[in-house]
Amino acid sequence: ALVRYHLSGQEDEPDLPVLSGWRRDCVGDELLSVLRGELAAVIVSDEQGPRMQLVPRTDA
């Protein structure tokens, strides 16, 4: 539903649990930033092992 909202170009945010309360605080804003192309998902490997990290896009 979140991707469908983004692709539709609607300005009013839908009433989705991921966009309200603690869910928005935890992941909602970051998901919107990924959909807008502001953040990119990259794989980093360090002493903790490989993991995904969201980083600001430098090519946008």
C-alpha positions in Angstrom: 0.0 0.0 0.0 2.9 2.4 0.7 4.5 1.8 -2.6 1.2 2.1 -4.4 0.6 5.5 -2.7 4.0 6.7 -3.7 3.7 5.7 -7.3 0.2 7.3 -7.6 1.7 10.7 -6.9 -1.0 11.6 -4.3 -0.1 14.4 -2.0 -2.2 13.3 1.0 -0.6 10.5 2.9 -2.7 7.4 3.3 -3.9 6.2 6.7 -1.4 3.4 7.1 -0.1 2.0 10.4 3.5 2.3 9.2 3.0 6.1 8.8 1.7 6.8 12.3 2.9 6.6 15.9 5.9 4.5 16.8 5.9 2.7 13.5 6.6 6.0 11.7 9.3 6.8 14.2 11.0 3.5 13.7 10.7 3.0 9.9 8.0 5.1 8.3 10.0 8.2 7.6 13.0 6.1 6.3 10.8 4.1 4.0 9.4 7.3 2.5 12.9 8.6 2.0 13.9 5.4 0.2 10.9 5.7 -2.1 11.7 9.4 -2.8 15.3 8.4 -3.7 16.9 10.2 -0.8 18.3 7.1 0.9 19.9 4.0 -0.6 20.2 0.6 0.9 23.8 -0.6 0.9 25.5 -3.7 2.3 28.4 -3.0 4.7 30.7 -5.5 6.3 32.6 -4.9 9.4 33.5 -6.7 12.6 29.8 -7.3 13.2 29.5 -9.1 9.8 27.6 -8.1 6.7 24.4 -6.0 7.2 22.2 -3.6 5.4 22.4 0.1 6.1 20.5 3.1 4.7 22.7 6.0 3.6 22.0 9.3 1.9 22.3 9.1 -1.8 25.2 11.1 -3.2 24.2 10.9 -6.9 20.7 12.4 -6.5 
